[in-house]
């Protein structure tokens, strides 16, 4: 099986390009592959990344059954196996803050919502660019978007994630 990190890097290249083309690009040194079950938004003690960080990470790898195209009843073929790799794109932005006297204004909340929407659009556009390249031994059977999910507010941030499911046909395994 090709390294899932290679697929994640390919998706990251597309995602980074789309974020750069958006209304509030994230600095290149804040767009990278991340690892782990959860990503701390502020892992350092002197820096809070809540105001602009993005990543692609490998969520999981699982065996899957594939359907044989053109099968009379489209039943799963027990001898045909595949691996499904779930990737995640995410973009983190600052939570709007008000003043001591009042919370964020409607305009500030609207700006935050529109920026989150622009990040979601960048994720969808990255999917259009993403053409997984793997070896001939493991051709891609499918690459499809999963769910887009908004998160927060938490830790001074709002963020969203978009899952991507890549299925590698491994019927020769």
N, C-alpha and C positions, 0 to 999 in steps of 0.2 A: 504494500500500500504506500502511496506517496506520503510524504510527511504532511500532516494537516497544517503545520506551520507555513508550508509553501502556499497552500490555498489561502490561509489567513493573510499572508503578506500580499498576495495578489488582490484580495478584497480591500486591504488597507490602502494600496496604491490608488484604487478607484475612489474610495471614500475620501481620502486626503485631497485629491483633485477636486472633488465636488464641494468639499468644505471651503477650499480656497476660492472657488468661484462664487460662493454665497455672500450674504450681506455682512458677516462677521467672521472672517477666517480665523482659524485657531493656529497659533504659531507651530511651525514644523516640528520643533522639539517637544511639543505636547500632543502629537498625533503618532501613536505607536501601537505595537502589539502589547497586550497586557496578559497576565496569566493569573489563574486562580478562580475560585468559586465566586468571590465578590471582589470588586475593585474599590479600594479605599480612595475616596476623592481627595483626601488631604492626609497623605502618609508622612509628609515631612513636618518638621516642627517649625520651620521658618517660612514655609510657603503653603498657601491654600490654592489648590488647583481648581477650585470650584468655578473660577471665572473663565475657564476655557481649557478643556482637555477632551481628547477623543481617542477612541481605541477600537481595535478589533481583537477579539479573544476567541479561543476554542472553548466552547461550552461543554461539548461531549462528543464521543464517538460510540456508535452502537451498531450492532449487526441489524440488517433489515432484509426483508424479502422483496423481490422485484417481480412484477408481472411480466409474463412473456407477451410481447406485442402480437396482436393478431390471433391470440388463443381463442378457441371457440367459446369458452365460458369465462375467460379472463381469470382463471383460478391461479393462485400463486404456485409457481413451480418449486417444489421442495428442494430441487437440486440447484436452483438459481439463488445465489446469495449476493448481498451487497453490503457496503458499509455506509452508514449515514453520518456525516460530520456536521455538527451544528456549530455555526460561527455566530458571533454577536458583534454588531457595530453599536457604538454609543457616543454621545456627545453631551458634555456637561457644561452648563452655563450658570452664571451668578443668579442667585435669588434676588429679586428687587427688594431694596430696603427703603424704608421711609425715614422719617426723622424722629427725634425724641417725642415730638408732639403728635405725629400722625404716621400711620402705616403707608405703604406704597400707594401711589395714586392709581386710578384706573388706566391712565396712559402708561405708567410703568409696568403694570401687569399685562397690558395689551402688547407692549414691546417685548416682554418676556415670552408671551404666548406665540407671537409671530416669529421670534427667533427659534423657538422650539419647533415650530412648523417648518421653518427653513431648514433646520437640521434634519427633520423627518424627510423632507424633499431631497436633501443631499443623500440620505441613505437609500431612498428609492432610486435615484439617478445612479448611484454607485452600483446598484444591482444591474442596471442596464449595461454598464461598462464591464462588469465582472464576467469574464469568460474563463472558467477554471481550466487550467492546462495541467494535465497529468500524463503519465506514461501510457503507451499503447496497451500495457498489461492491465491497466485499471482505468478504462474510459469512464467519463462522467455520464451517468445515466440521467441525472437531473440536477438542476440548481434552481432552487425556488425560495421565494421570501417566506418567512414565518411571520410572527406577530410583531407589530411595532407597539411599544409600551412606554407611556410617560411615567416618570418617577419623581418623587419629592413633593414638596420641598423638604429637604433634609440637609443638615450640615452647611447651610448657606448656599445650597445649589438646587437647581432643577436639571433633570437630564432625561434622556429617552434612549431606548435600546431597540434595535431591529435585529431579529434573528434571520439567519440564512441557512438553509438546509442543502447540503451538497451530498448527493448519493453517487457513490462510485460502484459501477458494475464490476462485480468480482466473481462472476459465475464460474471462472476457471479455478477459483481458490479451492 
